[in-house]
Amino acid sequence: TDVLKRVPLLSVDLDGNVSLRGSSNIRVLINNKPSTIAASSVADALKQIPADQIQTVEVITSPSAKYDAEGSGGIINIVTKQNNLRGGSLSLNTGVGLRATNLGLNGNYSNGKFGVSLGGFGRASYNQPGSFENSQNSISLATGARTNVVQGADTRRNDAFGRYTLGLTYDFNKQNSLAGSLAYGLRNGDNYQDNLVSRIANGTAPLTVNSIRDVASTNNSNTVDASLNYTHLFDVKQRELSVLTLFSRNNQTNNFTNSVFDPTGPTDGAARRYVGQLGNNNDSYNEEYTGQLDYQTPTVKDQLLELGVKDIVRRVNSDYSYFYDASQQPTAGSPNLNNSFRYRQNVAAGYATYTIGLPKGFTIKPGVRFEYTS
């Protein structure tokens, strides 16, 4: 998000949400291609892409008819670094520490017709065990009664994020080429508060144990993006045909567990008396398939006609369950606490644009686009 904060017209809030000229109805592309992680959460997508892997950020404030109707507020295209040198090279950037480890890759091989590239950056942090204690004093304005609440716990945290991309290209000849890519990104986090003890005192009374808990939360997200692109260049300059297929899937897991112990018993170690366990599990995925055909050809001098068709199939699944006690069985008699969400969408589209060159470098580009959603 620090990179986008320096881009004109863009603003980023404290949660990492991006807006363009005040509008959050934007479309985010990664290397000119859509990704389910960007569709689910722009903030999460930015967390998966390290700043040193971003080459440029392109902002399109008035998208033409070639682009999807989604994101009427504008389009942001994040272009990552590519290495197109002939021959072979591989560079590693790694660091190992007591609190974190990172690995950066940037490699490529090309023999003229065939090329392969590998790049990305990842970081795993393993927070050293710690602890905290805080105290809160409150006074009732109505009665003047004082209440003191003291909480303390041992803490642990593990995090991992990164994104790696494998690219393949093959030039059959000067007019026909094939390019494919496979990218994997993740953003995982586990948080633990062990032996979270709450003590409370009213007035001048001594502190008494109010609750004893072990709290654990998991927030994991991983994304797979795959693409295959065929391009044919005609003998006529600027006449081009391209076929693009895309697959993207984002998986998310959000789990929370609250283990409760008897507050009248021991507060430390195995001597604590287990009472029960409450929590919830939420597993979801966002999947997208795209097929696209684009054709462009010059008509007369300084004029270009572009035509294309596109089809997108989307699937969204989310399963939420609430459980209690150690067996993690669904809560009996509370069906409203468990739910499943299924969403299917198909978007078929076609477009045509016509670019007309004007004197002094100006151009106009009228266009029309049709979309049908089911």
Beta strands, then each sheet from edge to edge (+ up, - down):
strand 1: 10-12
strand 2: 18-20
strand 3: 27-30
strand 4: 54-60
strand 5: 75-80
strand 6: 87-96
strand 7: 100-110
strand 8: 114-126
strand 9: 130-139
strand 10: 146-171
strand 11: 176-202
strand 12: 208-233
strand 13: 240-261
strand 14: 274-298
strand 15: 303-324
strand 16: 329-330
strand 17: 339-357
strand 18: 363-364
strand 19: 367-373
sheet 1: 1+ 2-
sheet 2: 3+ 5+ 4-
sheet 3: 6+ 7- 8+ 10- 9+
sheet 4: 6+ 7- 8+ 10- 11+ 12- 13+ 14- 15+ 16-
sheet 5: 6+ 7- 8+ 10- 11+ 12- 13+ 14- 15+ 17- 18+
sheet 6: 6+ 7- 8+ 10- 11+ 12- 13+ 14- 15+ 17- 19+
end
